[in-house]
Amino acid sequence: FLDDVPENLETEGLKALHPTLPVALDYNLDGSDAQVYLKLLPMLNSRTAGDTSVQKMCALLRLMQTTERASNDGKLGGIDALLGCPILFFEEQVLDSLEDKTVSERNQIALLLFHTSNWFIELLNAFGCQEEEE
């Protein structure tokens, strides 16, 4: 689900990660400190009929945070990079020209919005009750 953030996004070519939609790393709360990003869009793009990994992603996050809490006295320090990591998302202007997109592209956009919303909900559920130590 995660991949290392490329040091130079321009030369790494984010545009090559989706054949038709312009993409960007969005929702990056960590800024230049981000080490990983969620590669949700490529997973949706390459998914096969039997591939349910995207559907399992939020359940795995819930399992991971439960395990982390149980083994670290209720702390989530081992997975806190997930809280601010960017998501490979389509660029904002894609929604402005939605009517020009193919049915397949619209379906991918809708699925990406759905799964991203679920990801944010799980992050809020996981980290919402954490007390700030600083």
C-alpha positions as CSV (number, residue, x, y, z in Angstrom):
1,F,0.0,0.0,0.0
2,L,2.9,2.3,0.7
3,D,5.9,3.3,-1.3
4,D,8.9,5.6,-0.6
5,V,8.5,9.2,-1.7
6,P,10.8,9.9,-4.6
7,E,13.4,12.5,-3.8
8,N,12.8,14.4,-7.1
9,L,9.2,14.1,-8.1
10,E,9.8,15.8,-11.5
11,T,12.4,13.3,-12.7
12,E,10.6,10.3,-11.2
13,G,7.6,11.2,-13.3
14,L,4.3,11.0,-11.4
15,K,2.6,11.3,-14.7
16,A,3.7,7.8,-15.7
17,L,1.8,6.4,-12.7
18,H,-1.6,6.7,-14.5
19,P,-2.1,6.4,-18.2
20,T,-4.7,9.2,-18.7
21,L,-5.3,11.2,-15.5
22,P,-2.8,13.8,-14.2
23,V,-1.7,12.8,-10.7
24,A,-0.1,14.5,-7.7
25,L,0.9,13.7,-4.1
26,D,-1.9,15.4,-2.2
27,Y,-2.9,15.6,1.5
28,N,0.7,15.8,2.6
29,L,0.7,16.9,6.2
30,D,4.3,15.9,6.7
31,G,5.6,18.3,3.9
32,S,9.2,17.6,2.9
33,D,9.6,15.2,5.9
34,A,7.2,12.7,4.3
35,Q,9.0,9.4,3.8
36,V,6.2,7.3,2.3
37,Y,3.1,7.8,0.3
38,L,-0.1,5.8,-0.1
39,K,-0.2,4.4,-3.7
40,L,-4.0,4.0,-3.9
41,L,-4.5,5.2,-7.5
42,P,-2.0,2.7,-9.0
43,M,-3.7,-0.1,-7.0
44,L,-7.1,0.9,-8.4
45,N,-5.7,1.2,-11.9
46,S,-4.0,-2.3,-11.9
47,R,-6.6,-4.2,-10.0
48,T,-8.0,-7.4,-11.4
49,A,-11.4,-9.0,-10.8
50,G,-10.1,-11.1,-8.0
51,D,-7.9,-8.5,-6.4
52,T,-9.5,-7.1,-3.2
53,S,-6.4,-5.6,-1.6
54,V,-7.8,-2.1,-1.9
55,Q,-11.0,-3.2,-0.2
56,K,-8.9,-4.8,2.6
57,M,-6.7,-1.7,3.1
58,C,-8.7,0.0,5.8
59,A,-9.4,-3.2,7.7
60,L,-5.6,-3.8,7.7
61,L,-5.0,-0.3,9.0
62,R,-7.4,-1.0,11.9
63,L,-5.7,-4.3,12.6
64,M,-2.3,-2.7,12.5
65,Q,-3.3,0.1,14.9
66,T,-4.9,-2.3,17.3
67,T,-1.7,-4.4,17.3
68,E,0.5,-1.3,17.8
69,R,-1.6,-0.1,20.7
70,A,-1.6,-3.5,22.4
71,S,2.2,-3.9,22.1
72,N,3.2,-0.3,23.0
73,D,1.0,0.7,26.0
74,G,-1.7,2.4,23.8
75,K,0.8,4.4,21.8
76,L,0.8,4.6,18.0
77,G,4.4,5.9,17.5
78,G,5.3,3.0,15.3
79,I,2.8,3.9,12.6
80,D,2.5,7.6,13.1
81,A,4.0,8.2,9.6
82,L,0.6,7.1,8.2
83,L,-1.1,10.1,9.8
84,G,0.5,12.7,7.6
85,C,1.7,10.8,4.6
86,P,0.6,12.0,1.1
87,I,-1.7,10.1,-1.1
88,L,-1.2,9.6,-4.8
89,F,-4.3,11.4,-6.0
90,F,-5.5,12.9,-9.3
91,E,-4.9,16.6,-9.7
92,E,-7.8,19.0,-8.7
93,Q,-8.6,20.1,-12.2
94,V,-9.7,16.5,-13.0
95,L,-13.0,17.2,-11.2
96,D,-13.6,20.4,-13.3
97,S,-13.7,18.4,-16.5
98,L,-15.5,15.3,-15.2
99,E,-18.0,15.3,-18.1
100,D,-15.2,14.9,-20.6
101,K,-13.8,11.7,-19.0
102,T,-14.6,8.2,-20.1
103,V,-16.9,6.0,-18.1
104,S,-13.9,4.0,-16.9
105,E,-12.1,7.2,-15.7
106,R,-15.2,8.4,-13.9
107,N,-15.4,5.0,-12.2
108,Q,-11.8,5.2,-11.1
109,I,-12.3,8.8,-9.8
110,A,-15.3,7.7,-7.8
111,L,-13.6,4.7,-6.4
112,L,-10.5,6.8,-5.5
113,L,-12.7,9.3,-3.7
114,F,-14.6,6.5,-1.9
115,H,-11.4,4.6,-0.7
116,T,-9.6,7.9,0.2
117,S,-12.6,8.9,2.3
118,N,-12.5,5.5,4.1
119,W,-8.8,5.9,4.6
120,F,-9.3,9.2,6.3
121,I,-12.1,7.9,8.5
122,E,-9.8,5.0,9.6
123,L,-7.0,7.5,10.4
124,L,-9.3,9.6,12.5
125,N,-10.6,6.5,14.3
126,A,-7.0,5.3,15.0
127,F,-5.4,8.6,15.9
128,G,-8.3,10.6,17.2
129,C,-8.0,9.5,20.8
130,Q,-4.2,9.8,21.0
131,E,-2.9,12.2,23.6
132,E,-0.2,14.6,22.4
133,E,3.0,14.0,24.4
134,E,4.8,17.2,23.3
